[in-house]
């Protein structure tokens, strides 16, 4: 599997040496409220059954079975369980073992504001952005059975110590981490491909409607997406806003009409969606550097 080196940095991956602090199969009672807190370490949670409102850094999720959350060091989060028990197997871990603190770091239940200065020093660095940009806090997969099995393997090794338990824990956790990274990478790649395809569709739509004005409201309504997403996906693909690209399409249509017909400017303005010849002339000059009359005259003078 080949990854973009700008998003994935293997030098940090080589430093990954996980430490599993706690792994268990936990149930929160109905209507339980866990007030906002931050963690010193990472916590990975899978919702096995039940429902809850989970807030992560001011983003609220109505979560249910199959939802996965990764709470990162110092990331604010809270739980409000709905009307049935919330079964949530989860693990607390470090990604890079620190001999000074990993074995003694407690699980925190305080808010960031309530931490003492000494407690705040216990917050471990978040190293995930060093090797995977934009790794989400909330993950929703089509099928979580394999992730669930890998998570249970980690919990089983933690709860039933055996010979070389630490080695077993690291090995099982790394399998789980690898699968999560691959799943999220695939989701993001799929999203990128869908975004690029949507941008191409918008581009074709703009080119086909160079005879009139098109605005963001029309594009958003045509493709059932919001205006900001229209601008973002088009700009990411073609490095300019969609309405500017459409203006260029209309000016290109006008250029063809100026060169190949004797139509007056007023008629060309009308057939390219401008409200008046003056509006057309201003737009033409903005794109081409000269007005349409000068452009036609200069073209006619060329041998």
C-alpha positions in Angstrom: 0.0 0.0 0.0 1.6 3.3 -1.1 0.9 6.5 0.7 1.5 10.1 0.0 4.7 11.0 1.8 3.2 14.4 2.7 0.5 12.7 4.8 2.4 9.7 6.1 5.8 10.0 7.8 7.4 6.7 8.3 10.2 8.1 10.6 7.6 8.6 13.4 6.0 5.2 12.7 9.4 3.6 13.4 9.3 5.2 16.9 6.0 3.6 17.8 6.4 1.5 20.9 2.9 1.2 22.5 2.2 0.8 26.2 -1.2 -0.5 27.2 -2.2 1.1 30.4 -5.7 -0.3 30.8 -8.0 -2.5 28.7 -11.4 -3.6 29.8 -15.0 -4.3 28.8 -16.9 -1.5 30.6 -20.6 -0.7 30.9 -22.0 2.7 31.7 -25.4 2.7 33.4 -28.5 4.3 31.8 -28.6 8.1 32.0 -25.0 8.3 33.2 -23.3 11.6 32.6 -19.5 11.8 32.5 -18.6 15.5 32.8 -16.1 17.1 30.4 -12.6 15.8 31.0 -9.2 15.5 29.3 -6.8 12.5 29.3 -3.1 12.4 29.9 -2.9 9.5 27.3 -4.9 8.1 24.4 -8.2 6.2 24.8 -9.8 4.0 22.1 -13.5 3.3 22.6 -15.8 1.0 20.7 -19.6 1.3 21.3 -20.8 -2.3 21.4 -24.4 -1.5 22.4 -26.5 1.4 23.7 -26.5 5.0 22.7 -25.0 8.2 24.0 -24.4 11.8 23.1 -20.6 12.2 23.0 -19.0 15.6 22.6 -15.4 15.9 21.5 -13.8 19.3 21.3 -17.3 21.0 21.0 -18.4 18.5 18.2 -21.4 16.6 19.3 -22.1 13.0 18.1 -25.2 10.9 18.6 -23.3 7.7 18.9 -24.5 4.1 18.7 -23.3 0.5 18.2 -20.3 0.3 15.9 -19.1 3.9 16.5 -15.4 4.2 17.4 -13.8 7.1 19.2 -10.2 7.9 19.7 -9.7 10.5 22.4 -6.3 12.1 22.2 -4.1 13.6 25.0 -5.6 16.9 26.3 -8.7 16.6 24.0 -11.9 17.6 25.7 -14.7 15.1 25.7 -17.8 14.1 27.6 -20.6 11.4 27.6 -24.3 11.5 28.3 -25.7 7.9 28.1 -29.3 7.6 26.9 -32.0 5.2 28.2 -30.1 1.9 28.2 -26.7 0.7 29.4 -23.8 1.7 27.2 -21.4 -1.2 26.6 -18.1 0.2 25.6 -14.9 -1.9 25.5 -12.0 0.5 25.5 -8.2 0.8 26.1 -5.9 3.5 27.5 -2.5 3.6 25.9 0.6 5.5 25.0 2.0 5.2 21.4 5.6 5.9 22.5 6.7 4.2 25.7 8.3 6.6 28.3 10.1 4.7 31.1 9.7 7.7 33.4 5.9 8.0 33.3 4.2 5.2 31.2 3.8 2.7 34.0 2.5 5.2 36.6 0.4 7.6 34.6 -3.2 7.7 36.0 -6.5 7.9 34.1 -7.7 11.4 34.5 -11.3 12.5 35.1 -10.8 16.2 35.5 -11.4 19.1 33.1 -8.4 20.9 31.6 -9.2 23.9 33.8 -9.2 21.8 36.9 -5.8 20.3 36.5 -3.0 21.5 38.7 0.2 22.7 37.1 1.9 19.4 38.1 -1.0 17.4 36.6 -0.9 19.4 33.4 2.7 18.2 32.9 1.5 14.6 32.8 -0.3 15.2 29.4 1.6 13.1 26.9 2.4 14.5 23.4 0.0 13.6 20.6 2.3 12.0 18.0 -0.4 10.8 15.5 -0.2 14.0 13.4 3.5 13.3 12.9 2.6 10.3 10.8 -1.0 10.6 9.8 -2.6 14.0 9.2 -6.2 14.6 10.2 -6.8 11.3 11.9 -10.4 11.7 13.1 -11.7 11.4 16.7 -14.8 9.7 15.5 -14.7 6.7 13.1 -17.8 5.0 11.7 -17.1 1.9 9.6 -19.4 -0.2 7.5 -18.3 -3.3 9.3 -16.6 -3.2 12.7 -16.4 -7.0 13.4 -12.7 -7.3 12.6 -11.8 -4.2 14.6 -14.0 -5.5 17.4 -12.2 -8.8 17.4 -8.8 -7.1 17.4 -9.8 -4.9 20.3 -11.1 -7.9 22.3 -7.7 -9.7 21.6 -6.0 -6.7 23.4 -8.4 -6.8 26.3 -8.0 -10.6 26.6 -4.2 -10.3 26.8 -4.5 -7.5 29.4 -7.0 -9.4 31.6 -5.3 -12.8 31.5 -1.6 -12.2 31.9 0.6 -14.9 30.5 4.2 -15.5 29.6 5.6 -12.4 27.7 2.3 -10.5 28.4 3.9 -7.1 27.4 5.0 -8.6 24.1 1.6 -10.1 23.5 -0.1 -6.7 24.3 2.2 -4.8 21.9 1.7 -7.3 19.1 -2.1 -7.4 19.4 -2.3 -3.6 19.8 -0.2 -3.0 16.7 -2.4 -5.2 14.6 -5.4 -3.2 15.9 -3.6 0.1 15.1 -2.6 -1.0 11.7 -6.2 -2.0 10.8 -7.5 1.3 12.0 -5.0 3.3 10.1 -5.8 1.4 6.9 -9.6 1.7 7.4 -9.3 5.5 8.0 -6.9 5.9 5.1 -9.3 4.0 2.8 -12.2 6.2 3.9 -10.3 9.4 3.4 -9.1 8.3 0.0 -12.6 7.3 -1.0 -13.9 10.7 0.1 -11.1 12.4 -1.9 -12.1 10.5 -5.0 -15.7 11.3 -4.5 -14.8 15.0 -4.0 -12.7 15.0 -7.2 -15.5 13.4 -9.2 -18.0 16.0 -7.8 -15.6 18.8 -8.8 -15.4 17.4 -12.4 -19.2 17.3 -12.5 -19.5 20.9 -11.4 -16.9 21.9 -14.0 -18.8 20.2 -16.8 -22.0 21.9 -15.6 -20.4 25.3 -15.7 -19.0 24.7 -19.2 -22.4 23.6 -20.5 -24.1 26.7 -19.1 -21.8 29.4 -20.4 -24.8 31.1 -22.0 -26.1 32.4 -18.7 -25.2 33.3 -15.1 -24.8 30.5 -12.6 -24.5 31.1 -8.9 -23.5 29.0 -5.9 -27.1 28.5 -4.8 -27.9 26.8 -8.1 -24.8 24.6 -7.9 -25.6 23.6 -4.3 -29.2 22.8 -5.2 -28.2 20.9 -8.3 -25.8 18.6 -6.5 -27.5 18.6 -3.0 -24.5 19.9 -1.2 -23.9 23.1 0.7 -22.3 26.2 -0.9 -19.1 26.1 1.1 -18.5 22.5 0.0 -19.1 23.5 -3.6 -16.4 26.1 -3.3 -14.0 23.9 -1.3 -14.1 20.8 -3.6 -13.9 22.9 -6.8 -11.0 25.0 -5.5 -9.1 21.9 -4.3 -9.4 20.3 -7.8 -9.0 23.4 -10.0 -7.3 26.0 -7.8 -9.9 28.7 -8.4 -13.5 29.4 -7.2 -16.2 27.9 -9.4 -17.9 31.2 -10.2 -14.6 32.7 -11.5 -14.1 29.6 -13.6 -17.7 30.1 -14.9 -16.9 33.7 -15.8 -13.9 32.5 -17.8 -16.2 30.0 -19.6 -18.6 32.8 -20.5 -15.8 35.1 -21.7 -14.4 32.3 -23.8 -17.8 31.9 -25.4 -18.0 35.6 -26.0 -14.5 35.6 -27.6 -15.7 33.0 -30.1 -18.8 35.0 -30.9 -16.6 38.2 -31.3 -14.3 36.4 -33.7 -16.8 34.3 -35.7 -19.9 36.5 -35.9 -20.9 40.1 -36.6 -23.3 40.2 -33.6 -23.4 43.5 -31.7 -22.0 43.6 -28.2 -25.5 43.8 -26.7 -26.5 40.5 -28.3 -23.3 38.8 -27.2 -23.7 40.1 -23.7 -27.3 38.7 -23.6 -26.2 35.3 -24.9 -23.4 35.0 -22.3 -25.6 35.9 -19.4 -24.6 39.5 -18.7 -27.1 42.0 -17.6 -25.9 44.8 -19.9 -23.2 45.6 -22.5 -21.5 47.6 -19.8 -21.5 44.7 -17.4 -20.1 42.5 -20.2 -17.4 45.0 -21.1 -16.2 45.3 -17.5 -16.0 41.5 -17.1 -14.3 41.0 -20.4 -11.7 43.6 -19.7 -11.1 42.1 -16.2 -10.3 38.7 -17.8 -8.7 39.7 -21.1 -7.1 43.1 -20.2 -8.9 44.8 -23.1 -12.5 45.5 -23.8 -14.5 43.3 -26.3 -14.5 46.0 -29.0 -10.8 46.4 -28.9 -10.4 42.6 -28.9 -12.6 42.2 -32.0 -10.8 45.1 -33.8 -7.3 43.7 -33.0 -8.3 40.2 -34.1 -9.7 41.5 -37.4 -6.5 43.4 -38.1 -4.3 40.3 -37.7 -3.2 38.8 -41.1 
